[in-house]
Amino acid sequence: MSIQEALERAYAHWNAGQAEQAEILAQRVLAEWPGQPDALHLLGLMAHAYGNLDLAISHLRQACQSPRAPAVYSSNLAEMYRQKGMLPEGEEAAQRAVAMEPGLVSGWNNLGILLQEAGKVEQSRACLERVVALSPDWAEAHNNLGNTWRLLGRMDHAQTCYAKALALNPSYAEAHSNLAFLLSTQGSYDEAARHARQAIDLNPRLVDAYLNLADVEISRQRHDAALRVLGMLDAFAPEHPAALAARAKALKQIAHTEEALAIARRAVALAPRSADAHHTLAMTLQDLGLTDEARDAYEQAATLPGTVAETALVGCASLLMEAGRRDEALAAFEQVLARFPDSAQARAARSDLRTFVAGDPDIAALEACLAEGERRSLVDRVAAHFALGKAYLDIKDPDRAFRHLADGNRQKRASFDYDSAETGRWMERSAAVFTPERYARLAGLGAPSTLPIFVIGMPRSGTTLIEQILSSHPQVTGAGELSALRLAIDELGSFPDRIATLDNEADAAARLRACGEAYLARVAPLAGGRPHVVDKMPGNFLYAGAIPLILPGARIIHVRRDPVDTCLSCYTKLFSGQQPFAYDQTELGVFYRQYERLMAHWRELLPSNAFIEVDYEAVIDDLESEARRLTGFLGLPWDDACLSFHQNRRVVRTASVNQVRQPIYRTSKDRWRAYARYLGPLLEALGVEAP
């Protein structure tokens, strides 16, 4: 048998699914002719098919060294480099392929995808348009071009390409999956989920389809559903780096941050050149307050090939803002805009650092972003509306401001499910469970500790200001918004119903003590050796009745503010966390009244040595008296540092990050009265008459 005959038979065996016979013949050829490119190419294809990407690349690289190797071998090597994350090497191989054979469709296609993943999207577009011209009836060509148009922000062109791909091949799973991703960015979540599920039905092993479906669920704030979707990947792709990164994001959203961190680190270890993995790690580190590590990870994500550079650079700038380094943060945002001039993310994120004036170029840029309509993602559009709301309030144009705020809130509210009535029923059930008799029976059974100071209340009620004042005291550390209490209470079981079952004293003591110890294990390391740590999670008002039971000795400070001022401040703010009640004036007012009724119950129930209330307006009218009252309640000696809270350089990760860097100001008191005519539904829900 000649070498040519052996090669023909080897390829025939491989195409017939007879791998063993194909490999035997290919190895015989190499024994006779070391370095024979066709045999090496076949072995490379086989290694790739069986999941050994490193061996596949080794065989293909050696095959391409032969002057006899056809262009398609370099094209195949380029694709294998891409799958390995070696984008520069892949680009070089693909460029070589199309230089050798300018009409090679697969070569231009692989080059276009490599350039796409490297963030060289204009070059990618040119390559993939050539592919479409060469093969107009090839569905994959239209799909790939759609991906590049999406990265260029031309969602209209991208959707046209995906539709064309599906018209050519209705069973094309990848096109359904990509269309799902596109629709998700536009806020069409039901349709996006339908296409993602259709992609999974067509190809149950298409990882991207699961990732896109999970992304839809995360966008709708259905994080448990997202984790269930990602769990389906465990059957065939348990260590897929993108799947691990997606799981870490979902866990981060439900405050399982330590678990998210471990998974994000695993994703980076498996894919050290993945920009998305580093970006996910950075966001998780930021949530944990590990600022320096987070900045390193953001910078790494911004330098790696991929599509997250803009978001990563905005993340770096935001870290500086949280740390109170205002000038550095502004410079960092300018660097983002120098690289990404159309970045709505950067302009919106820095809006809180600035007071807008008429003619501010950011106003025109943000209006231009909105003029692009659905060519921009829903995230960009919502952020632009909220930033313009602030800008027009700054320049005393409330008509335009509230038009933008209404649009931004409406679009944000449409992106998730929220049941105001169910929230109210939950609060009523909680109050009913915590009766004075049950409270007296369970008091003192938990884990005694004077370490935690809980600052609770409505968002935007002044909780961050109180934390900043207290954390300026040398015996107090401010830990920010922690989920530790909710996670510890989750260990009790269904709350508040689980409390109602704790009738046996021994069982109740064991469970409440375990809950308290679980909380302290999470929080004690954050104290930095100081005797007290502030846990400023406003939403902990939901669990305030449980705090003295699981942590006898802990102190609770409830911060109150004028109801309309509080709600107006919520309505004008795009929260980074989950505040689902805040994006509709009626729901916002209803929630405030629900919160008020629950706090009235806690006020009657909680012991006076564990619970105190402070009014935001009293603090801004007489800072020293209120600060002395609070430190006295906590048993702390007075320290004048509490009056210089704005000089405290600790990291602040809340919507009030910039306000608490300033001395006390009174312009936020009775602020709502100037805007009463825009707040009709809110005032009605609160039962407040317009002035």
C-alpha positions as CSV (number, residue, x, y, z in Angstrom):
1,M,0.0,0.0,0.0
2,S,1.4,3.4,-1.0
3,I,1.5,6.3,1.4
4,Q,-1.3,8.0,-0.6
5,E,-3.5,4.9,-0.5
6,A,-2.9,4.6,3.3
7,L,-3.9,8.2,3.8
8,E,-7.0,7.9,1.7
9,R,-8.0,4.8,3.7
10,A,-7.2,6.5,7.0
11,Y,-9.5,9.4,6.2
12,A,-12.2,7.1,4.9
13,H,-12.0,5.1,8.2
14,W,-12.3,8.3,10.2
15,N,-15.2,9.6,8.2
16,A,-16.9,6.2,8.7
17,G,-16.4,6.5,12.5
18,Q,-13.7,3.9,12.6
19,A,-11.2,5.8,14.7
20,E,-8.9,2.9,15.7
21,Q,-8.3,1.8,12.1
22,A,-7.7,5.5,11.0
23,E,-5.2,6.1,13.8
24,I,-3.3,2.8,12.9
25,L,-2.9,3.9,9.3
26,A,-1.9,7.5,10.2
27,Q,0.8,6.2,12.5
28,R,2.1,3.8,9.9
29,V,2.4,6.8,7.4
30,L,4.3,8.8,10.0
31,A,6.6,5.8,10.7
32,E,7.5,5.8,7.0
33,W,7.4,9.5,6.5
34,P,8.0,11.5,9.8
35,G,6.3,14.9,9.7
36,Q,3.9,13.9,6.9
37,P,1.4,16.8,7.1
38,D,-1.8,14.9,6.0
39,A,-1.3,12.2,8.6
40,L,-0.5,14.8,11.3
41,H,-3.6,16.7,10.3
42,L,-5.8,13.6,10.7
43,L,-4.3,12.8,14.1
44,G,-5.0,16.4,15.1
45,L,-8.6,16.2,14.1
46,M,-8.9,12.9,16.1
47,A,-7.3,14.4,19.2
48,H,-9.7,17.4,19.0
49,A,-12.7,15.1,18.6
50,Y,-11.7,13.2,21.7
51,G,-11.2,16.4,23.8
52,N,-7.4,16.5,23.8
53,L,-7.0,20.1,22.6
54,D,-3.3,20.4,23.5
55,L,-2.4,17.3,21.5
56,A,-4.6,18.4,18.6
57,I,-2.7,21.8,18.5
58,S,0.6,20.0,18.6
59,H,-0.2,17.8,15.6
60,L,-1.7,20.7,13.6
61,R,1.1,23.0,14.4
62,Q,3.6,20.4,13.2
63,A,1.5,19.7,10.1
64,C,1.4,23.4,9.1
65,Q,5.2,23.6,9.2
66,S,5.3,21.6,6.0
67,P,5.4,23.6,2.7
68,R,3.0,21.0,1.4
69,A,0.3,21.7,4.0
70,P,-2.8,23.3,2.4
71,A,-4.4,26.5,3.7
72,V,-7.3,24.6,5.4
73,Y,-4.8,23.1,7.8
74,S,-3.8,26.6,9.1
75,S,-7.5,27.5,9.2
76,N,-8.2,24.4,11.4
77,L,-5.2,25.2,13.6
78,A,-6.6,28.8,14.0
79,E,-9.9,27.4,15.3
80,M,-8.1,25.1,17.8
81,Y,-6.0,28.0,19.0
82,R,-9.3,30.0,19.5
83,Q,-10.8,27.2,21.5
84,K,-7.7,27.1,23.7
85,G,-8.0,30.9,24.2
86,M,-4.7,31.5,22.3
87,L,-6.2,34.4,20.2
88,P,-3.0,36.0,18.9
89,E,-1.7,32.6,17.7
90,G,-5.0,31.8,16.2
91,E,-5.2,35.1,14.3
92,E,-1.7,34.5,12.9
93,A,-2.7,31.0,11.7
94,A,-5.9,32.3,10.1
95,Q,-4.2,35.2,8.4
96,R,-1.7,32.7,6.9
97,A,-4.6,30.5,5.7
98,V,-6.4,33.3,3.8
99,A,-3.1,34.6,2.4
100,M,-2.4,31.1,1.0
101,E,-5.9,30.8,-0.4
102,P,-7.9,34.1,-0.6
103,G,-11.1,32.3,-1.5
104,L,-11.0,30.0,1.5
105,V,-14.4,30.5,3.2
106,S,-13.5,28.6,6.4
107,G,-10.3,30.7,6.7
108,W,-12.1,34.0,6.6
109,N,-14.8,32.7,8.9
110,N,-12.3,31.5,11.5
111,L,-10.3,34.8,11.2
112,G,-13.5,36.8,11.7
113,I,-14.5,34.9,14.8
114,L,-10.9,35.2,16.2
115,L,-11.0,39.0,15.6
116,Q,-14.4,39.2,17.1
117,E,-13.3,37.5,20.4
118,A,-10.1,39.7,20.5
119,G,-12.3,42.8,20.4
120,K,-11.2,43.8,16.9
121,V,-14.7,44.1,15.8
122,E,-14.4,46.3,12.8
123,Q,-11.8,44.0,11.3
124,S,-14.1,41.0,12.2
125,R,-17.0,42.6,10.4
126,A,-15.0,43.0,7.2
127,C,-13.9,39.4,7.3
128,L,-17.4,38.0,8.0
129,E,-19.0,40.2,5.3
130,R,-16.6,38.6,2.9
131,V,-17.7,35.2,4.1
132,V,-21.4,36.1,3.5
133,A,-20.5,37.4,0.0
134,L,-18.6,34.1,-0.7
135,S,-21.4,31.9,0.8
136,P,-24.7,33.8,0.9
137,D,-26.7,30.6,1.7
138,W,-24.5,29.5,4.6
139,A,-26.5,30.1,7.8
140,E,-23.4,30.0,10.0
141,A,-21.9,33.0,8.1
142,H,-25.0,35.1,8.8
143,N,-25.0,34.0,12.5
144,N,-21.3,34.9,12.9
145,L,-21.7,38.3,11.3
146,G,-24.7,38.9,13.6
147,N,-22.4,38.3,16.6
148,T,-20.0,41.0,15.3
149,W,-22.8,43.5,14.6
150,R,-24.0,42.9,18.2
151,L,-20.5,43.7,19.5
152,L,-20.5,46.9,17.4
153,G,-23.7,47.9,19.1
154,R,-25.8,47.5,16.0
155,M,-28.5,45.4,17.5
156,D,-30.8,46.0,14.5
157,H,-28.2,44.6,12.0
158,A,-27.5,41.7,14.4
159,Q,-31.1,40.7,14.7
160,T,-31.5,40.8,10.9
161,C,-28.5,38.4,10.6
162,Y,-29.8,36.0,13.1
163,A,-33.2,36.0,11.4
164,K,-31.5,35.3,8.1
165,A,-29.6,32.4,9.6
166,L,-32.8,30.9,11.0
167,A,-34.6,31.4,7.7
168,L,-31.9,29.4,6.0
169,N,-31.8,26.8,8.8
170,P,-34.7,26.9,11.3
171,S,-33.0,24.1,13.3
172,Y,-29.8,26.1,13.8
173,A,-29.3,25.9,17.6
174,E,-26.5,28.4,17.8
175,A,-28.5,31.1,16.0
176,H,-31.4,30.5,18.4
177,S,-29.0,30.8,21.3
178,N,-27.4,34.0,20.0
179,L,-30.8,35.6,19.3
180,A,-31.7,34.7,22.9
181,F,-28.7,36.7,24.1
182,L,-29.6,39.7,21.9
183,L,-33.2,39.7,23.0
184,S,-32.2,39.6,26.6
185,T,-30.0,42.7,26.2
186,Q,-33.1,44.4,24.8
187,G,-35.3,43.4,27.8
188,S,-37.4,40.9,25.7
189,Y,-36.9,38.2,28.3
190,D,-39.8,35.9,27.6
191,E,-38.9,35.7,23.9
192,A,-35.2,35.4,24.8
193,A,-36.0,32.4,27.1
194,R,-38.1,30.8,24.4
195,H,-35.2,30.9,21.9
196,A,-32.7,29.7,24.5
197,R,-34.8,26.7,25.4
198,Q,-35.3,25.9,21.7
199,A,-31.6,25.9,21.2
200,I,-31.2,23.5,24.1
201,D,-33.9,21.2,22.7
202,L,-32.0,21.2,19.3
203,N,-28.6,20.7,20.8
204,P,-28.7,19.6,24.5
205,R,-24.9,20.0,24.7
206,L,-24.7,23.6,23.5
207,V,-23.1,25.3,26.5
208,D,-23.8,28.8,25.3
209,A,-27.5,28.2,25.2
210,Y,-27.6,27.3,28.9
211,L,-25.4,30.3,29.7
212,N,-27.8,32.6,27.7
213,L,-30.8,31.1,29.4
214,A,-29.2,31.6,32.8
215,D,-28.4,35.2,31.9
216,V,-32.0,35.8,31.1
217,E,-33.0,34.5,34.5
218,I,-30.4,36.6,36.2
219,S,-31.6,39.7,34.4
220,R,-35.1,38.9,35.6
221,Q,-33.7,38.5,39.1
222,R,-34.6,34.8,39.2
223,H,-31.3,33.7,40.5
224,D,-32.4,30.3,41.8
225,A,-33.8,29.5,38.3
226,A,-30.5,30.6,36.8
227,L,-28.6,28.2,39.2
228,R,-30.9,25.4,38.2
229,V,-30.2,26.0,34.5
230,L,-26.4,26.1,35.2
231,G,-26.8,22.9,37.2
232,M,-27.9,21.1,34.1
233,L,-24.3,21.7,32.7
234,D,-22.9,19.5,35.4
235,A,-23.9,16.4,33.5
236,F,-21.5,17.2,30.6
237,A,-19.5,20.3,31.2
238,P,-18.9,20.6,35.0
239,E,-15.6,22.4,34.6
240,H,-16.5,24.7,31.7
241,P,-14.9,28.1,32.6
242,A,-17.7,30.2,31.3
243,A,-20.2,28.1,33.1
244,L,-18.3,28.5,36.3
245,A,-18.1,32.2,35.8
246,A,-21.9,32.4,35.3
247,R,-22.5,30.3,38.4
248,A,-20.3,32.7,40.4
249,K,-22.3,35.7,39.1
250,A,-25.6,34.1,40.1
251,L,-24.3,33.2,43.6
252,K,-22.9,36.7,44.0
253,Q,-26.4,38.1,43.3
254,I,-28.0,36.1,46.1
255,A,-25.1,37.0,48.5
256,H,-23.4,33.6,48.6
257,T,-20.3,35.6,48.0
258,E,-17.6,33.4,49.5
259,E,-18.9,30.4,47.5
260,A,-18.9,32.7,44.4
261,L,-15.3,33.7,45.1
262,A,-14.1,30.1,45.2
263,I,-15.9,29.3,41.9
264,A,-14.6,32.5,40.2
265,R,-11.1,31.6,41.2
266,R,-11.6,28.1,39.8
267,A,-12.7,29.7,36.5
268,V,-9.6,31.9,36.3
269,A,-7.4,28.9,37.1
270,L,-9.0,26.9,34.3
271,A,-8.9,29.8,31.8
272,P,-6.2,32.2,32.8
273,R,-6.6,34.1,29.6
274,S,-10.4,34.6,29.9
275,A,-11.3,38.2,30.3
276,D,-14.8,37.2,31.5
277,A,-13.4,34.9,34.2
278,H,-11.1,37.7,35.5
279,H,-14.0,40.2,35.4
280,T,-16.3,37.9,37.3
281,L,-13.5,37.4,39.9
282,A,-13.1,41.2,40.1
283,M,-16.8,41.8,40.8
284,T,-16.8,39.2,43.5
285,L,-13.7,40.5,45.2
286,Q,-15.3,44.0,45.1
287,D,-18.4,42.7,46.8
288,L,-16.2,41.3,49.6
289,G,-14.4,44.6,50.0
290,L,-11.1,43.3,48.8
291,T,-10.3,46.4,46.8
292,D,-6.7,45.9,45.8
293,E,-7.3,42.4,44.6
294,A,-10.4,43.5,42.8
295,R,-8.5,46.3,41.0
296,D,-5.8,43.9,39.8
297,A,-8.5,41.5,38.5
298,Y,-10.3,44.4,36.7
299,E,-7.1,45.6,35.1
300,Q,-6.3,42.0,34.0
301,A,-9.7,41.7,32.4
302,A,-9.3,45.0,30.6
303,T,-6.0,43.9,29.0
304,L,-7.0,40.5,27.9
305,P,-8.6,39.9,24.5
306,G,-12.4,39.9,24.8
307,T,-15.5,42.1,25.1
308,V,-15.5,43.1,28.8
309,A,-12.8,45.7,28.7
310,E,-15.2,48.7,28.9
311,T,-17.1,47.2,31.8
312,A,-13.9,46.2,33.6
313,L,-12.4,49.7,33.2
314,V,-15.6,51.2,34.6
315,G,-15.3,48.8,37.5
316,C,-11.8,50.1,38.2
317,A,-13.0,53.7,38.3
318,S,-15.9,52.7,40.5
319,L,-13.5,51.1,43.0
320,L,-11.7,54.4,43.3
321,M,-15.0,56.2,43.8
322,E,-15.9,53.8,46.6
323,A,-12.6,54.4,48.3
324,G,-13.3,58.2,48.3
325,R,-10.5,58.9,45.8
326,R,-12.6,61.3,43.8
327,D,-10.0,62.9,41.6
328,E,-8.4,59.5,40.7
329,A,-11.9,58.1,39.9
330,L,-12.7,61.0,37.6
331,A,-9.4,60.5,35.8
332,A,-10.1,56.8,35.5
333,F,-13.5,57.5,33.9
334,E,-11.8,59.9,31.5
335,Q,-9.5,57.0,30.5
336,V,-12.5,54.8,29.9
337,L,-14.0,57.4,27.6
338,A,-10.7,57.9,25.8
339,R,-10.8,54.3,24.8
340,F,-14.6,53.9,24.5
341,P,-16.0,57.4,23.6
342,D,-19.6,56.1,23.4
343,S,-19.6,54.5,26.8
344,A,-22.9,55.2,28.5
345,Q,-21.7,53.0,31.4
346,A,-18.8,55.4,32.2
347,R,-20.9,58.6,31.8
348,A,-23.7,57.3,33.9
349,A,-21.4,55.9,36.6
350,R,-19.5,59.1,37.1
351,S,-22.7,61.3,37.2
352,D,-22.8,61.0,41.0
353,L,-19.3,62.5,41.2
354,R,-20.3,65.7,39.4
355,T,-22.8,68.5,39.5
356,F,-24.0,69.1,36.0
357,V,-24.2,72.5,34.4
358,A,-26.1,73.7,31.3
359,G,-24.3,72.6,28.1
360,D,-22.4,69.8,29.8
361,P,-21.2,67.5,27.0
362,D,-22.2,64.4,29.0
363,I,-25.9,65.5,28.6
364,A,-25.6,65.5,24.9
365,A,-23.7,62.2,24.8
366,L,-26.3,60.5,27.0
367,E,-29.2,61.9,24.9
368,A,-27.4,60.6,21.8
369,C,-27.2,57.2,23.4
370,L,-30.9,57.1,23.9
371,A,-31.5,58.4,20.4
372,E,-30.0,55.2,19.1
373,G,-33.0,53.3,20.6
374,E,-32.7,49.5,20.6
375,R,-29.3,49.7,19.0
376,R,-28.2,50.1,22.6
377,S,-28.7,47.5,25.3
378,L,-31.4,47.9,27.9
379,V,-28.7,48.3,30.6
380,D,-27.2,51.3,28.7
381,R,-30.6,52.9,28.1
382,V,-31.8,52.6,31.7
383,A,-28.5,53.9,33.0
384,A,-28.6,56.8,30.6
385,H,-32.2,57.7,31.7
386,F,-31.2,57.8,35.4
387,A,-28.0,59.8,34.7
388,L,-30.0,62.3,32.7
389,G,-32.6,62.5,35.4
390,K,-29.9,63.6,37.8
391,A,-28.4,66.0,35.2
392,Y,-31.6,67.8,34.5
393,L,-32.3,68.1,38.2
394,D,-28.9,69.6,38.7
395,I,-29.6,72.3,36.0
396,K,-33.1,73.0,37.3
397,D,-35.1,71.4,34.5
398,P,-37.4,69.1,36.4
399,D,-39.8,68.5,33.4
400,R,-37.0,66.8,31.5
401,A,-35.6,65.2,34.6
402,F,-38.8,63.4,35.5
403,R,-39.5,62.4,31.9
404,H,-36.2,60.5,32.0
405,L,-36.8,59.2,35.5
406,A,-40.2,57.9,34.5
407,D,-38.8,56.1,31.4
408,G,-35.8,54.7,33.3
409,N,-37.9,53.4,36.2
410,R,-40.6,52.0,33.8
411,Q,-38.0,50.1,31.7
412,K,-36.2,48.8,34.8
413,R,-39.5,47.7,36.4
414,A,-40.5,45.7,33.3
415,S,-37.3,43.6,33.6
416,F,-38.3,41.6,36.7
417,D,-41.2,40.2,38.6
418,Y,-42.3,41.7,41.9
419,D,-45.5,41.1,43.9
420,S,-46.2,44.0,46.2
421,A,-49.2,42.2,47.9
422,E,-47.1,39.1,48.6
423,T,-44.4,41.3,50.2
424,G,-47.0,42.8,52.5
425,R,-48.4,39.4,53.5
426,W,-44.9,38.2,54.3
427,M,-44.4,41.2,56.6
428,E,-47.8,40.7,58.3
429,R,-46.9,37.0,58.9
430,S,-43.6,38.0,60.4
431,A,-45.2,40.4,62.8
432,A,-47.8,37.7,63.8
433,V,-45.1,35.1,64.5
434,F,-43.2,37.4,66.9
435,T,-45.7,37.7,69.7
436,P,-44.6,39.1,73.1
437,E,-45.2,35.7,74.7
438,R,-43.0,33.8,72.2
439,Y,-40.4,36.6,72.4
440,A,-40.2,36.3,76.2
441,R,-39.8,32.5,76.0
442,L,-37.0,32.7,73.4
443,A,-35.1,35.7,74.8
444,G,-31.5,35.2,75.7
445,L,-31.1,31.8,74.1
446,G,-28.8,32.7,71.2
447,A,-25.1,33.5,71.0
448,P,-24.3,36.5,73.3
449,S,-22.3,39.2,71.6
450,T,-21.8,43.0,71.8
451,L,-19.8,43.0,68.5
452,P,-22.5,43.8,66.0
453,I,-24.2,47.1,65.6
454,F,-27.1,46.8,63.1
455,V,-28.1,50.0,61.2
456,I,-31.5,49.4,59.6
457,G,-34.2,51.3,57.8
458,M,-35.5,52.2,54.3
459,P,-32.8,52.6,51.6
460,R,-31.9,56.2,51.1
461,S,-33.1,57.1,54.6
462,G,-29.6,58.0,56.0
463,T,-28.3,54.6,57.1
464,T,-25.0,55.2,55.3
465,L,-24.6,58.6,57.1
466,I,-25.1,56.9,60.5
467,E,-22.7,54.2,59.7
468,Q,-20.1,56.7,58.5
469,I,-20.5,58.7,61.8
470,L,-20.2,55.6,63.9
471,S,-17.3,54.0,62.0
472,S,-15.3,57.2,62.5
473,H,-15.1,56.2,66.2
474,P,-11.8,54.4,66.9
475,Q,-13.7,51.5,68.5
476,V,-16.0,50.8,65.6
477,T,-15.4,49.4,62.1
478,G,-17.9,50.0,59.3
479,A,-18.4,46.8,57.3
480,G,-21.0,48.1,54.9
481,E,-24.0,46.3,53.5
482,L,-23.7,42.7,54.6
483,S,-25.9,39.7,53.8
484,A,-24.6,37.8,56.8
485,L,-27.8,38.1,58.9
486,R,-30.0,36.8,56.1
487,L,-27.7,33.9,55.4
488,A,-27.5,33.0,59.1
489,I,-31.2,33.1,59.5
490,D,-31.6,31.0,56.4
491,E,-29.9,28.2,58.4
492,L,-32.8,28.3,60.8
493,G,-35.2,27.3,57.9
494,S,-38.1,29.1,56.5
495,F,-38.4,32.6,58.1
496,P,-40.5,33.7,59.9
497,D,-42.4,30.4,60.1
498,R,-39.5,28.5,61.6
499,I,-39.6,30.8,64.6
500,A,-43.1,29.6,65.3
501,T,-41.9,26.0,65.7
502,L,-39.2,26.8,68.3
503,D,-41.3,25.8,71.3
504,N,-39.0,23.2,72.9
505,E,-36.5,25.3,74.9
506,A,-33.5,23.0,74.4
507,D,-34.1,22.8,70.6
508,A,-34.7,26.5,70.4
509,A,-31.5,27.3,72.3
510,A,-29.5,25.1,70.1
511,R,-30.9,26.5,66.9
512,L,-30.8,30.2,67.9
513,R,-27.2,29.8,69.2
514,A,-26.1,28.1,66.0
515,C,-27.7,30.9,64.0
516,G,-25.9,33.5,66.0
517,E,-22.6,31.7,65.8
518,A,-22.9,31.4,62.0
519,Y,-23.5,35.1,61.8
520,L,-20.5,35.9,64.0
521,A,-18.2,33.6,62.1
522,R,-18.9,35.6,58.9
523,V,-18.7,39.1,60.5
524,A,-16.1,38.9,63.3
525,P,-13.1,38.8,60.8
526,L,-14.4,42.2,59.4
527,A,-14.0,44.0,62.7
528,G,-10.3,44.4,62.2
529,G,-9.6,43.9,65.9
530,R,-12.1,46.6,67.1
531,P,-14.8,45.7,69.6
532,H,-17.7,46.7,67.4
533,V,-18.6,46.3,63.7
534,V,-21.5,48.1,61.9
535,D,-23.6,45.9,59.7
536,K,-25.5,48.5,57.6
537,M,-28.0,46.5,55.6
538,P,-31.2,48.7,55.5
539,G,-33.3,45.6,54.6
540,N,-32.4,43.9,57.8
541,F,-35.4,45.7,59.2
542,L,-37.3,42.6,58.0
543,Y,-35.4,40.5,60.5
544,A,-35.1,43.0,63.3
545,G,-37.2,41.0,65.7
546,A,-34.9,38.0,65.4
547,I,-31.7,39.9,66.1
548,P,-31.9,40.0,70.0
549,L,-33.0,36.3,69.9
550,I,-30.0,35.0,68.0
551,L,-27.5,37.7,69.2
552,P,-28.3,38.8,72.7
553,G,-26.2,41.9,73.4
554,A,-26.3,43.2,69.8
555,R,-27.5,46.8,69.2
556,I,-30.0,47.9,66.6
557,I,-30.2,51.5,65.3
558,H,-33.3,52.3,63.2
559,V,-32.8,55.3,60.9
560,R,-36.0,57.2,59.9
561,R,-36.5,60.0,57.3
562,D,-39.4,61.9,55.9
563,P,-41.4,59.3,53.9
564,V,-41.7,61.3,50.7
565,D,-38.0,62.4,50.8
566,T,-37.0,58.8,51.3
567,C,-39.1,57.5,48.4
568,L,-38.1,60.3,46.1
569,S,-34.5,59.5,46.7
570,C,-35.2,55.8,45.9
571,Y,-37.1,56.7,42.8
572,T,-34.2,58.9,41.4
573,K,-31.6,56.2,42.0
574,L,-30.6,53.2,39.9
575,F,-29.6,50.7,42.6
576,S,-26.8,48.3,41.9
577,G,-28.4,45.8,44.3
578,Q,-32.0,44.4,44.4
579,Q,-34.6,46.9,45.4
580,P,-37.6,45.7,43.4
581,F,-40.1,48.0,45.1
582,A,-38.3,51.2,44.1
583,Y,-39.1,51.5,40.4
584,D,-42.8,52.3,40.5
585,Q,-44.2,55.3,42.5
586,T,-47.3,53.4,43.7
587,E,-45.3,50.2,44.6
588,L,-42.7,52.4,46.4
589,G,-45.3,54.2,48.5
590,V,-47.1,50.9,49.3
591,F,-43.8,49.3,50.4
592,Y,-43.0,52.3,52.6
593,R,-46.3,51.8,54.4
594,Q,-45.7,48.1,54.8
595,Y,-42.2,48.8,56.2
596,E,-43.7,51.4,58.6
597,R,-46.3,48.9,60.0
598,L,-43.6,46.3,60.5
599,M,-41.3,48.7,62.3
600,A,-44.2,49.8,64.5
601,H,-44.5,46.2,65.6
602,W,-40.8,45.9,66.3
603,R,-40.9,49.2,68.2
604,E,-43.4,47.7,70.7
605,L,-41.5,44.3,70.9
606,L,-37.8,45.1,71.0
607,P,-36.1,45.8,74.4
608,S,-35.0,49.4,74.9
609,N,-31.5,48.4,75.7
610,A,-31.2,46.8,72.2
611,F,-33.1,49.2,70.0
612,I,-32.9,52.9,69.4
613,E,-34.3,55.2,66.6
614,V,-32.7,58.2,65.0
615,D,-34.3,60.7,62.6
616,Y,-32.2,61.8,59.6
617,E,-33.5,65.4,59.9
618,A,-32.5,65.5,63.6
619,V,-28.9,64.5,62.6
620,I,-28.5,67.2,60.0
621,D,-30.0,69.8,62.3
622,D,-27.8,68.9,65.3
623,L,-25.1,66.4,64.4
624,E,-23.3,66.5,67.7
625,S,-26.3,65.9,70.0
626,E,-27.5,63.0,67.9
627,A,-24.0,61.5,67.6
628,R,-23.5,61.7,71.3
629,R,-26.9,60.1,71.9
630,L,-25.9,57.2,69.6
631,T,-22.5,56.6,71.1
632,G,-24.0,56.8,74.6
633,F,-26.6,54.1,73.6
634,L,-23.7,51.9,72.4
635,G,-21.7,52.5,75.6
636,L,-18.9,54.2,73.8
637,P,-16.8,57.1,75.1
638,W,-17.3,60.2,73.1
639,D,-14.8,61.0,70.3
640,D,-14.7,64.1,68.2
641,A,-13.9,62.1,65.1
642,C,-17.6,61.3,64.8
643,L,-18.1,64.9,63.8
644,S,-15.6,64.7,61.0
645,F,-17.2,61.6,59.4
646,H,-16.7,63.0,55.9
647,Q,-12.9,62.6,56.3
648,N,-13.3,58.9,56.9
649,R,-11.6,57.2,53.9
650,R,-13.1,53.8,54.4
651,V,-14.6,52.1,51.3
652,V,-18.3,52.8,50.9
653,R,-20.3,50.6,48.6
654,T,-23.8,52.1,48.6
655,A,-25.7,54.6,46.6
656,S,-24.7,57.3,49.1
657,V,-21.0,56.8,48.4
658,N,-20.4,60.4,47.4
659,Q,-22.8,62.2,49.8
660,V,-21.1,60.8,52.9
661,R,-17.8,62.3,51.7
662,Q,-19.2,65.7,52.3
663,P,-19.9,67.6,55.6
664,I,-23.5,67.8,56.7
665,Y,-25.8,69.6,54.3
666,R,-29.5,70.4,54.6
667,T,-30.6,70.7,51.0
668,S,-32.0,67.1,51.0
669,K,-34.5,68.1,53.8
670,D,-38.0,68.6,52.4
671,R,-36.6,68.2,48.9
672,W,-39.8,66.6,47.7
673,R,-41.9,69.7,47.9
674,A,-40.2,71.2,44.9
675,Y,-41.2,68.2,42.8
676,A,-44.6,67.4,44.3
677,R,-46.4,67.8,40.9
678,Y,-44.3,64.9,39.5
679,L,-45.1,62.6,42.4
680,G,-48.8,62.1,42.3
681,P,-48.9,58.3,42.5
682,L,-46.4,58.3,45.3
683,L,-48.2,60.9,47.3
684,E,-51.5,59.0,46.9
685,A,-49.9,55.7,48.0
686,L,-48.4,57.4,51.0
687,G,-51.5,59.2,51.9
688,V,-49.7,62.6,51.7
689,E,-51.4,65.7,50.4
690,A,-49.5,67.8,47.9
691,P,-48.5,71.2,49.2
